[in-house]
Amino acid sequence: MANHESAKKRSRQNKTRNTVNSQHLSKFRNALNKFKSSVKAKNEEEIQKSFSLVNSILSKAVKKGIFKKENISRKLSSLSKQISKK
């Protein structure tokens, strides 16, 4: 347990950040699952909507510093390849 004021504050900050980060990760996973299911179903309209949603969520997460830009760029590239393969 933290004894100093600064350590207590850091503990509170970490809990808050952990909650926010896990919310973003959950949003991303849900959107990614929706995208993958639409690719399997080969529904062109749904694929574009879900890809746009994934792109939006990831861009916002990069902007907030939750994910690294290079990682997300690589992820979006692989997702767009999945679209073109179908």
ABEGO torsion letter per residue (X at the ends): XBABAAAAAAAAAAAAAAAAAAAAAAAAAAAAAAAAAAAAAGBAAAAAAAAAAAAAAAAAAAAAGABBAAAAAAAAAAAAAAAAAX
